[in-house]
Amino acid sequence: MSYVIDRRLNGKNKSTVNRQRFLRRYREHIKKAVEEAVSRRSITDMEHGEQISIPGRDTDEPVLHHGRGGKQTVVHPGNKEFVSGEQIARPSGGGSGKGAGKASNSGEGIDEFVFQITQEEFLDFMFEDLELPNLVKRHLTGSETFKTVRAGISNDGNPSRINIVRTLRSAHARRIALSGSSRAKLRSCMAELERLLREEPDNFDDIRLQEEQISQLRARIKRVPFLDTFDLKYNLLAKQPNPSSKAVMFCLMDVSGSMTQATKDVAKRFFILLYLFLKRNYDKIEVVFIRHHTSAKEVDEEEFFYSRETGGTIVSSALKLMQEIMAERYAVNEWNIYAAQASDGDNWNDDSPVCRDILIKQIMPFMQYFTYVEITPREHQALWLEYEQVGAAFADSFAQQQLVSSADIYPVFRELFQRRLAT
């Protein structure tokens, strides 16, 4: 007889359930490792898997085993150095464990447990509990997806969809309706038969007549079937159009001369993280890329991230272009409109109040959510102060945060798009 042993790793998804259970158990360690990985990765390496290390002591699990049993007599030796309640000093020298240190002929420890998570698992942990705020279902026509919903009870259907409770209830009601009068007569005849047997035991004719009637009534009741085809009831399922939430995200990036290469890299990392989040979590999502200096231009993804064009700084040019695109292509009653803006905060002073007015009057009334990220280690300037007034007027749909370095990107991103509890 031949035996085939499958030694492949995770062959035929045999350990998938165990792996998912393991990831749930150590999710806090994994989330911490993912946050650290996002802060140190390059732009092109953002969505790859990651190697996770878990301290060995955190993977220990209780073990059940059999004791020796019976009565044991043990003699423990005493000591001549310590008495009860005396504190013992910590031994000098380093403890056991991993890492650099001098060699020793004693001590033991547990190395860290290291394993690899896939790209999908990495992105799942990275975007866990995040969502676009205030997303609503707007576009109801032209839906491409359907969902199956219950639509009541039907007399015809697939045997696999039979409703047992409704079927038995219908059968019981039918039997009561068809045999109700016969059962009443049967009870009456049985009561009469008991009376005759008790009071007139010699009246054989009447006793025989009652017994014949009882026999006929029982036969008539038995002829009523327990279950008939008329009783069968089925769960009726119908396809219902599933309205999808159409959304558009405007990405506005400042590429003026005041934006250093390091600042632009931080902005690009923020927008790449946003782009990955949108494409992974939402099917019907469009992204509009706008670069601006003294003038604004709608560009494609390649030019948005890799073009080297630069110039002065007029932030209102990007907001005006965004407003024009909204009015031309994205009807408010059909689209959820979002925007994310990144800048170093430097702007022509006379232009900052213009940006505030455009936002308050022409953009924010139609927005679901607008985020402004200022990438600077310095004090905030006029643009930030003007945007604070916008935030005061639209507290539920406007948010602004400051980034100092690439390490702040992921925490700020989670703060901006954290899932909110329903009120």
Order of alpha helices (4+ residues) and beta strands (2+ residues): alpha-alpha-beta-beta-alpha-beta-alpha-alpha-beta-beta-alpha-beta-beta-alpha-alpha-beta-alpha-beta-alpha-beta-alpha
